[in-house]
Amino acid sequence: MNEVPILEMRNITKEFPGVKALDEVTFSVKRGEIHCLVGENGAGKSTLMKVLSGVYSHGNYDGDIVFDGESQQFSNIRDSERTGISIIYQELALVPEMSVYENIFLGNEIRSGQLIDWNETIRRATEMLEKVKLDVNPDAKVRSLGVGKQQLVEIAKSLSKDVKLLILDEPTAALNEDDSDNLLDLLRDLRDKGVTCIMITHKLKEVIAISDSVTVLRDGKTIITLDAAKGEVTERAIIKHMVGREIDNIYPPRAHQISDEVVFEVKNWTAYNPTLRRTVIQDANLRVKKGEIVGVAGLMGSGRTELALSLFGNPHAYQISGELFINGQSHQFKHPREAIHAGLAYVSEDRKGNGLILMQDIKQNISLANLEEISNLFVVDENAEIKIAREYKDSIRIKTPTIEQIVRNLSGGNQQKVSVAKWLFSKPNVLILDEPTRGIDVGAKFEIYTIMNSLVEAGMSIIMISSELPEVLGMSDRVYVLSSGKITGELPIEEATQESIMHLATRN
């Protein structure tokens, strides 16, 4: 690795109305390294990368950027790409209905005169696919590829632009463990071939596995840069600098006795998806006791979310058979509204797409699932709405100056808290949490876990679906494991290990 920096960002300050997002941030990246940029949601990581990539143009921030030995003043993202900087966002910028080769050279077309040279485009696209070790037909539509392969197409697209510095913002957030491992291996291979990488991620296991250096941002300021070669990159050190304090146990302990009372139970539950023409859940039997957190684990495609949706009023219109009981009473829900009235709530894994209305403010989102309580003749009592929103803002510590804040402007962790508050206002007895900490930082995770503990200590019951096995093991009292739509095992937490869960998750 060359010790001479390929990138120096000096005293970068970026302000939005009422908020200083970056406060004299200094950031240096060595040539040919993988440099991880970490910090809590809202620490300024993505803002810093948008400054670097030209999304925020020169003149809209203070400070200097030196790349490849030259001072840079990018007016737009095209300028940064011309110098060899390419950024890949968590939401992939691909056109699903176009082919792989069309996507790789989209906006960077290979021309012969005034026309696009499609033969050369396909040849070059094939070369790029070989570089990222992706064995797919260049003619294939992007929509036919899984998320992991789409991520590799994005990287091939960046490599086609002769990239020197590749920036990846949460590249593994939507990937399963195998696809994540493959992506990390590719980044190591690119590093060995001279491509410098900056990776933003909340997954500390990946940071420790892949980074040569780690820079921590907190509250818009540079806190520290850690050197992996010197043994400085440890989970304990990263967490301490991210949150400004020691967190010895990210999974806070609970001190309460679980009741023997079964408050939620399904028997022989089967769900058939008529669109896909296959059974997504088969003969599932599951029970939840009062004050218990029941974990649901399984690999991607195992049917975890399908199980939750089929229970929560069946919004996807699966063909359902089986029995469902809440507090001993049999139910057959035809709509999520009926599930809500019966005391069941569901926090979606996709808070931006299905959980929240991003263009509305906090108070409107919180009241959304239970407008009946604060309405009179179909007119919302705004004073009651404000009162409720303020109570939840305080009780679960939503970090915002005002409940009139637009939700899309909140950090991921605070958006998740709003999503949880929305369903708590529906006053459920049983709360289904689908990937409750996806895409949020370690400090926000700790706060979500603390909220979960307080809820079950107050008598609520929680079904937690998670793809993170440490989270399942750290927060559950019992674990059910799904594989190919079937519950393949039930484990008391004393007997559950990552190995035993994976064994059940791969059983057909």
C-alpha positions as CSV (number, residue, x, y, z in Angstrom):
1,M,0.0,0.0,0.0
2,N,1.3,3.5,-0.9
3,E,1.5,5.8,2.1
4,V,0.9,8.9,-0.1
5,P,-2.7,9.9,0.2
6,I,-4.8,9.6,-3.0
7,L,-7.4,11.8,-1.2
8,E,-7.3,14.6,1.3
9,M,-10.4,16.5,2.4
10,R,-9.3,19.4,4.6
11,N,-11.6,21.4,7.0
12,I,-14.8,20.5,5.2
13,T,-17.8,22.4,6.6
14,K,-21.3,21.9,5.2
15,E,-24.4,23.6,6.6
16,F,-28.1,23.1,5.9
17,P,-30.8,25.5,7.3
18,G,-30.4,25.3,11.1
19,V,-28.0,22.3,11.0
20,K,-24.2,22.1,10.6
21,A,-23.9,18.7,9.0
22,L,-20.1,18.8,8.7
23,D,-17.8,20.8,11.0
24,E,-14.3,21.2,9.7
25,V,-14.0,17.5,8.9
26,T,-10.5,16.3,7.8
27,F,-10.3,13.0,6.0
28,S,-7.4,11.3,4.3
29,V,-7.3,8.1,2.3
30,K,-4.1,6.3,1.3
31,R,-3.7,5.0,-2.2
32,G,-4.6,1.4,-2.6
33,E,-6.4,0.9,0.7
34,I,-9.9,0.0,1.9
35,H,-10.9,2.8,4.2
36,C,-14.1,2.4,6.2
37,L,-16.1,5.5,7.2
38,V,-18.3,4.8,10.2
39,G,-20.4,6.8,12.6
40,E,-24.0,6.9,14.0
41,N,-26.9,7.9,11.7
42,G,-26.6,11.6,11.1
43,A,-22.9,11.7,11.9
44,G,-22.2,13.2,8.4
45,K,-20.8,10.2,6.5
46,S,-23.1,10.4,3.4
47,T,-22.9,14.2,3.4
48,L,-19.1,14.1,3.3
49,M,-19.2,11.6,0.4
50,K,-21.7,13.8,-1.5
51,V,-19.3,16.7,-1.1
52,L,-16.5,14.5,-2.5
53,S,-18.5,13.2,-5.4
54,G,-19.8,16.6,-6.5
55,V,-23.4,16.1,-5.5
56,Y,-22.9,19.2,-3.3
57,S,-20.9,21.4,-5.7
58,H,-17.9,23.6,-4.9
59,G,-19.2,26.9,-3.3
60,N,-21.8,25.1,-1.3
61,Y,-19.3,24.0,1.3
62,D,-16.2,25.3,2.9
63,G,-12.8,23.5,2.8
64,D,-10.5,21.9,0.2
65,I,-10.4,18.7,-1.7
66,V,-7.1,17.3,-3.0
67,F,-7.4,14.2,-5.2
68,D,-4.5,12.5,-6.9
69,G,-2.2,15.4,-6.1
70,E,-4.4,18.2,-7.5
71,S,-6.9,20.6,-5.9
72,Q,-10.4,19.9,-7.0
73,Q,-13.5,22.0,-7.4
74,F,-16.3,19.7,-8.6
75,S,-19.4,21.4,-10.0
76,N,-21.3,18.1,-10.4
77,I,-21.0,14.3,-10.2
78,R,-19.7,14.2,-13.8
79,D,-16.7,16.3,-12.8
80,S,-15.7,13.8,-10.1
81,E,-16.2,10.8,-12.4
82,R,-13.9,12.4,-14.9
83,T,-11.1,12.5,-12.3
84,G,-11.7,8.8,-11.4
85,I,-14.1,9.0,-8.5
86,S,-17.2,6.8,-8.6
87,I,-19.9,6.4,-5.9
88,I,-22.4,3.6,-5.5
89,Y,-25.4,4.3,-3.3
90,Q,-27.4,1.9,-1.2
91,E,-30.4,2.4,-3.6
92,L,-28.9,1.1,-6.8
93,A,-29.0,3.4,-9.9
94,L,-29.9,0.7,-12.4
95,V,-32.7,0.6,-15.0
96,P,-34.5,-2.8,-14.4
97,E,-35.9,-3.1,-17.9
98,M,-32.6,-2.5,-19.6
99,S,-29.9,-5.2,-20.2
100,V,-26.8,-5.6,-18.1
101,Y,-24.6,-4.2,-20.9
102,E,-26.8,-1.2,-21.4
103,N,-26.7,-0.4,-17.7
104,I,-23.0,-0.8,-17.5
105,F,-22.4,2.0,-20.1
106,L,-25.5,4.0,-19.4
107,G,-24.5,7.7,-19.7
108,N,-21.1,6.6,-20.8
109,E,-22.0,5.1,-24.2
110,I,-19.3,3.8,-26.6
111,R,-19.9,5.5,-29.9
112,S,-18.8,5.0,-33.5
113,G,-19.4,8.4,-35.0
114,Q,-22.9,9.5,-34.0
115,L,-24.1,6.0,-33.3
116,I,-23.6,3.7,-30.3
117,D,-21.3,0.8,-31.1
118,W,-23.3,-2.0,-29.6
119,N,-20.8,-4.8,-30.5
120,E,-18.0,-3.0,-28.7
121,T,-20.3,-2.2,-25.8
122,I,-21.1,-5.9,-25.3
123,R,-17.5,-6.8,-25.6
124,R,-16.4,-4.3,-23.1
125,A,-19.3,-5.1,-20.8
126,T,-18.2,-8.8,-20.8
127,E,-14.7,-7.7,-19.8
128,M,-16.2,-5.7,-16.9
129,L,-18.3,-8.6,-15.8
130,E,-15.2,-10.8,-15.7
131,K,-13.4,-8.2,-13.6
132,V,-16.2,-8.4,-11.0
133,K,-16.4,-12.2,-11.3
134,L,-20.1,-12.1,-12.4
135,D,-21.1,-14.9,-14.7
136,V,-24.3,-13.6,-16.3
137,N,-25.4,-13.1,-19.9
138,P,-24.8,-9.4,-20.8
139,D,-28.1,-9.5,-22.6
140,A,-30.0,-10.4,-19.4
141,K,-32.4,-7.8,-18.0
142,V,-31.2,-6.4,-14.8
143,R,-34.6,-7.1,-13.2
144,S,-33.9,-10.8,-13.6
145,L,-30.9,-10.6,-11.3
146,G,-30.8,-10.9,-7.6
147,V,-29.8,-7.9,-5.4
148,G,-26.2,-9.3,-4.9
149,K,-25.7,-9.6,-8.7
150,Q,-27.2,-6.2,-9.3
151,Q,-24.6,-4.8,-6.8
152,L,-21.8,-6.3,-8.9
153,V,-23.3,-4.8,-12.1
154,E,-23.1,-1.4,-10.3
155,I,-19.4,-2.0,-9.6
156,A,-18.8,-3.1,-13.2
157,K,-20.4,0.2,-14.2
158,S,-18.0,2.1,-12.0
159,L,-15.0,0.1,-13.3
160,S,-16.0,1.0,-16.9
161,K,-15.2,4.6,-16.1
162,D,-11.5,3.9,-15.2
163,V,-12.2,4.4,-11.5
164,K,-9.4,5.2,-9.2
165,L,-11.5,5.7,-6.0
166,L,-14.6,3.6,-5.5
167,I,-17.1,4.8,-2.8
168,L,-19.7,2.3,-1.6
169,D,-22.5,3.5,0.7
170,E,-23.9,0.6,2.7
171,P,-23.2,-1.9,-0.1
172,T,-24.2,-5.0,1.9
173,A,-27.3,-3.6,3.6
174,A,-29.7,-5.6,1.4
175,L,-27.5,-8.6,0.8
176,N,-27.5,-12.1,2.4
177,E,-24.4,-13.4,4.1
178,D,-23.0,-15.2,1.1
179,D,-23.5,-12.2,-1.2
180,S,-21.9,-10.0,1.4
181,D,-18.9,-12.2,1.7
182,N,-18.5,-12.4,-2.1
183,L,-18.7,-8.6,-2.3
184,L,-16.0,-8.2,0.4
185,D,-13.8,-10.6,-1.5
186,L,-14.2,-8.6,-4.7
187,L,-13.2,-5.4,-2.8
188,R,-10.0,-7.1,-1.6
189,D,-9.3,-8.2,-5.2
190,L,-9.9,-4.6,-6.5
191,R,-7.6,-3.3,-3.8
192,D,-4.9,-5.7,-4.9
193,K,-5.3,-4.4,-8.4
194,G,-4.8,-0.8,-7.3
195,V,-8.4,0.5,-6.8
196,T,-8.8,2.5,-3.6
197,C,-12.1,2.0,-1.8
198,I,-14.1,4.0,0.7
199,M,-16.9,1.9,2.3
200,I,-19.6,3.3,4.6
201,T,-21.2,0.6,6.7
202,H,-22.9,0.0,10.0
203,K,-21.8,-3.7,10.1
204,L,-18.8,-3.7,12.4
205,K,-18.0,-7.3,11.7
206,E,-17.4,-6.3,8.0
207,V,-15.4,-3.2,9.1
208,I,-13.0,-5.4,11.1
209,A,-12.8,-8.0,8.4
210,I,-11.9,-5.8,5.5
211,S,-10.6,-2.3,6.5
212,D,-7.0,-1.1,6.3
213,S,-8.1,2.1,8.0
214,V,-11.2,3.3,9.8
215,T,-12.3,7.0,10.3
216,V,-15.0,7.7,12.8
217,L,-17.3,10.7,12.5
218,R,-19.6,11.9,15.3
219,D,-21.9,14.9,15.2
220,G,-20.3,16.1,11.9
221,K,-16.7,16.1,13.2
222,T,-13.7,13.8,12.7
223,I,-13.1,11.9,15.9
224,I,-10.3,9.5,15.0
225,T,-8.6,7.4,12.3
226,L,-7.7,3.9,13.3
227,D,-5.0,1.8,11.6
228,A,-5.7,-1.9,11.3
229,A,-2.1,-2.8,10.8
230,K,-1.4,-1.4,14.3
231,G,-4.2,-3.5,15.9
232,E,-6.4,-0.4,16.5
233,V,-9.5,-1.6,14.6
234,T,-11.6,-3.4,17.2
235,E,-15.3,-3.5,17.8
236,R,-14.8,-2.0,21.3
237,A,-12.7,0.9,20.0
238,I,-15.0,1.7,17.1
239,I,-18.2,1.7,19.3
240,K,-16.5,3.8,21.9
241,H,-15.5,6.5,19.4
242,M,-18.9,6.3,17.5
243,V,-21.1,6.9,20.5
244,G,-18.7,8.7,22.8
245,R,-18.9,6.2,25.5
246,E,-18.3,2.5,26.2
247,I,-21.0,0.0,25.4
248,D,-19.9,-3.2,27.0
249,N,-23.0,-5.2,26.0
250,I,-24.9,-4.0,23.0
251,Y,-27.8,-6.2,24.0
252,P,-29.1,-4.8,27.3
253,P,-30.2,-7.5,29.8
254,R,-33.8,-7.9,30.9
255,A,-34.8,-8.6,34.5
256,H,-38.3,-9.9,34.4
257,Q,-40.1,-13.2,34.5
258,I,-42.0,-14.4,31.4
259,S,-45.6,-15.3,32.0
260,D,-46.8,-18.8,31.2
261,E,-49.9,-17.2,29.5
262,V,-49.9,-17.7,25.7
263,V,-51.2,-14.5,24.1
264,F,-50.6,-15.4,20.5
265,E,-50.7,-18.7,18.7
266,V,-50.9,-20.1,15.1
267,K,-51.6,-23.7,14.3
268,N,-51.0,-25.5,10.9
269,W,-50.6,-22.1,9.3
270,T,-50.3,-22.3,5.5
271,A,-50.0,-19.5,3.0
272,Y,-50.2,-19.9,-0.8
273,N,-49.1,-17.1,-3.1
274,P,-51.3,-17.3,-6.2
275,T,-49.1,-14.9,-8.1
276,L,-46.0,-17.0,-7.7
277,R,-48.0,-20.2,-7.7
278,R,-46.2,-21.6,-4.7
279,T,-46.7,-22.2,-1.0
280,V,-44.7,-19.6,0.9
281,I,-45.6,-20.9,4.4
282,Q,-46.4,-24.5,5.2
283,D,-48.0,-25.9,8.3
284,A,-46.4,-23.4,10.7
285,N,-47.0,-23.7,14.4
286,L,-45.9,-20.9,16.6
287,R,-46.8,-19.5,20.1
288,V,-45.8,-16.4,22.0
289,K,-46.1,-15.9,25.7
290,K,-46.9,-12.6,27.5
291,G,-43.8,-10.5,28.0
292,E,-41.7,-12.7,25.7
293,I,-39.4,-11.8,22.7
294,V,-39.6,-14.6,20.2
295,G,-37.0,-14.5,17.5
296,V,-37.7,-15.7,13.9
297,A,-34.5,-16.6,12.0
298,G,-33.9,-18.0,8.5
299,L,-32.0,-17.3,5.3
300,M,-33.2,-14.9,2.7
301,G,-36.2,-16.4,0.9
302,S,-37.1,-18.6,3.8
303,G,-40.5,-17.0,4.3
304,R,-39.9,-14.8,7.3
305,T,-41.6,-11.7,6.0
306,E,-44.3,-13.8,4.2
307,L,-45.2,-15.3,7.6
308,A,-45.5,-11.9,9.2
309,L,-47.6,-10.5,6.4
310,S,-49.9,-13.5,6.2
311,L,-50.6,-13.1,10.0
312,F,-51.1,-9.3,9.8
313,G,-54.3,-9.2,7.9
314,N,-52.8,-10.8,4.7
315,P,-52.3,-7.6,2.7
316,H,-50.8,-9.6,-0.2
317,A,-54.0,-11.8,-0.6
318,Y,-52.3,-15.1,0.0
319,Q,-54.6,-18.1,0.2
320,I,-54.6,-18.9,3.9
321,S,-55.5,-22.0,5.9
322,G,-54.9,-22.7,9.6
323,E,-55.9,-21.2,12.9
324,L,-54.8,-17.9,14.6
325,F,-55.5,-17.1,18.3
326,I,-54.9,-13.9,20.2
327,N,-55.5,-14.1,24.0
328,G,-57.3,-17.4,23.3
329,Q,-59.8,-16.0,20.9
330,S,-59.9,-17.3,17.3
331,H,-59.5,-14.8,14.5
332,Q,-59.6,-14.8,10.7
333,F,-58.3,-11.4,9.5
334,K,-59.3,-10.2,6.0
335,H,-57.5,-6.9,6.3
336,P,-54.7,-5.4,8.4
337,R,-57.2,-3.1,10.0
338,E,-58.9,-6.1,11.6
339,A,-55.5,-7.3,12.9
340,I,-54.9,-3.9,14.5
341,H,-58.3,-3.9,16.2
342,A,-57.4,-7.3,17.6
343,G,-54.2,-6.0,19.2
344,L,-51.6,-7.1,16.5
345,A,-49.1,-4.6,14.9
346,Y,-46.4,-5.0,12.3
347,V,-43.3,-2.8,11.8
348,S,-42.2,-3.4,8.2
349,E,-38.6,-4.2,7.3
350,D,-38.9,-1.4,4.6
351,R,-39.5,1.7,6.7
352,K,-39.0,4.0,3.7
353,G,-41.2,2.1,1.3
354,N,-43.9,0.6,3.5
355,G,-43.5,1.9,7.0
356,L,-43.5,5.7,6.8
357,I,-44.8,8.5,4.6
358,L,-41.5,10.3,4.2
359,M,-43.0,13.6,2.9
360,Q,-45.1,14.0,6.0
361,D,-44.0,15.1,9.5
362,I,-43.4,13.1,12.6
363,K,-46.7,13.7,14.2
364,Q,-48.7,12.7,11.1
365,N,-46.7,9.5,10.8
366,I,-47.1,8.5,14.5
367,S,-50.9,9.0,14.4
368,L,-51.4,7.2,11.1
369,A,-52.2,3.7,12.4
370,N,-54.8,4.9,14.9
371,L,-56.5,8.0,13.6
372,E,-59.8,6.8,14.9
373,E,-58.7,7.6,18.5
374,I,-57.9,11.2,17.7
375,S,-60.7,11.9,15.2
376,N,-64.2,13.2,15.5
377,L,-66.6,12.8,12.6
378,F,-63.5,12.0,10.3
379,V,-61.8,15.2,11.4
380,V,-58.4,14.8,13.1
381,D,-58.1,16.6,16.5
382,E,-54.7,18.3,15.8
383,N,-54.2,19.2,19.5
384,A,-54.6,15.5,20.4
385,E,-52.2,14.5,17.6
386,I,-49.6,17.0,18.8
387,K,-49.9,15.7,22.4
388,I,-49.5,12.0,21.4
389,A,-46.6,12.8,19.1
390,R,-44.8,14.7,21.9
391,E,-45.3,11.9,24.3
392,Y,-43.8,9.3,22.0
393,K,-41.0,11.7,21.0
394,D,-40.0,11.9,24.7
395,S,-40.7,8.3,25.7
396,I,-38.6,6.7,23.0
397,R,-36.2,9.6,22.6
398,I,-36.7,10.6,18.9
399,K,-33.9,13.1,18.3
400,T,-35.6,16.0,16.6
401,P,-36.0,19.7,17.4
402,T,-39.7,19.5,16.6
403,I,-42.5,17.0,15.8
404,E,-43.2,19.0,12.7
405,Q,-39.9,17.8,11.2
406,I,-40.3,16.0,7.9
407,V,-39.5,12.3,8.4
408,R,-37.3,12.0,5.4
409,N,-34.9,14.5,7.0
410,L,-34.4,12.2,10.1
411,S,-31.5,9.8,10.4
412,G,-32.3,6.1,9.8
413,G,-32.3,5.3,13.5
414,N,-34.8,8.1,14.3
415,Q,-37.0,7.1,11.3
416,Q,-37.1,3.6,12.8
417,K,-38.2,5.0,16.1
418,V,-41.0,6.9,14.4
419,S,-42.1,3.7,12.7
420,V,-42.1,1.9,16.1
421,A,-44.0,4.8,17.7
422,K,-46.6,4.7,15.0
423,W,-47.5,1.1,15.9
424,L,-47.2,1.6,19.6
425,F,-49.9,4.2,19.3
426,S,-52.2,1.5,18.0
427,K,-51.8,-0.1,21.5
428,P,-51.0,-3.6,20.4
429,N,-50.6,-6.7,22.7
430,V,-48.3,-8.4,20.2
431,L,-45.8,-6.4,18.1
432,I,-44.1,-8.0,15.0
433,L,-40.8,-6.3,14.3
434,D,-39.4,-7.2,10.9
435,E,-35.6,-6.4,10.7
436,P,-35.9,-3.7,13.5
437,T,-32.3,-2.5,13.2
438,R,-31.6,-2.8,9.5
439,G,-29.4,0.1,8.3
440,I,-29.0,1.8,11.6
441,D,-25.9,2.4,13.7
442,V,-24.8,0.6,16.8
443,G,-25.9,3.4,19.2
444,A,-29.4,3.5,17.6
445,K,-29.5,-0.3,17.8
446,F,-28.9,-0.2,21.5
447,E,-31.7,2.3,21.9
448,I,-34.1,0.1,19.9
449,Y,-33.2,-2.9,22.0
450,T,-33.8,-0.9,25.2
451,I,-37.2,0.1,23.9
452,M,-38.0,-3.5,23.1
453,N,-37.0,-4.5,26.7
454,S,-39.2,-1.8,28.2
455,L,-42.2,-3.0,26.1
456,V,-42.0,-6.6,27.2
457,E,-41.3,-5.6,30.8
458,A,-44.6,-3.8,30.6
459,G,-46.4,-6.9,29.4
460,M,-46.3,-6.6,25.6
461,S,-45.1,-9.6,23.5
462,I,-42.7,-9.2,20.5
463,I,-42.0,-11.4,17.5
464,M,-38.7,-10.3,16.1
465,I,-37.7,-11.2,12.6
466,S,-34.0,-10.7,12.0
467,S,-31.3,-11.8,9.5
468,E,-28.6,-10.9,12.0
469,L,-27.9,-14.0,14.1
470,P,-26.1,-12.1,16.9
471,E,-29.2,-10.0,17.3
472,V,-31.5,-13.1,17.4
473,L,-29.3,-14.6,20.0
474,G,-28.8,-11.4,22.0
475,M,-32.5,-10.4,22.2
476,S,-34.7,-13.5,22.0
477,D,-36.1,-15.7,24.7
478,R,-36.9,-18.4,22.2
479,V,-36.1,-18.8,18.5
480,Y,-38.1,-20.3,15.7
481,V,-36.1,-21.1,12.5
482,L,-37.6,-21.1,9.0
483,S,-36.4,-22.9,5.9
484,S,-38.2,-22.9,2.6
485,G,-41.5,-21.8,4.2
486,K,-41.4,-24.4,7.0
487,I,-40.6,-24.0,10.7
488,T,-37.7,-26.5,11.0
489,G,-37.0,-26.0,14.7
490,E,-37.8,-24.2,17.9
491,L,-34.9,-23.5,20.3
492,P,-34.9,-22.1,23.9
493,I,-32.3,-19.4,24.0
494,E,-30.1,-21.5,26.3
495,E,-29.7,-24.0,23.5
496,A,-29.5,-21.6,20.6
497,T,-26.2,-20.9,18.9
498,Q,-25.3,-19.6,15.4
499,E,-24.3,-23.1,14.4
500,S,-27.6,-24.7,15.6
501,I,-29.7,-22.0,13.9
502,M,-27.8,-22.3,10.6
503,H,-28.2,-26.0,10.7
504,L,-32.0,-25.6,11.0
505,A,-32.0,-22.8,8.4
506,T,-30.4,-25.0,5.8
507,R,-32.6,-28.0,6.4
508,N,-35.1,-28.8,3.6
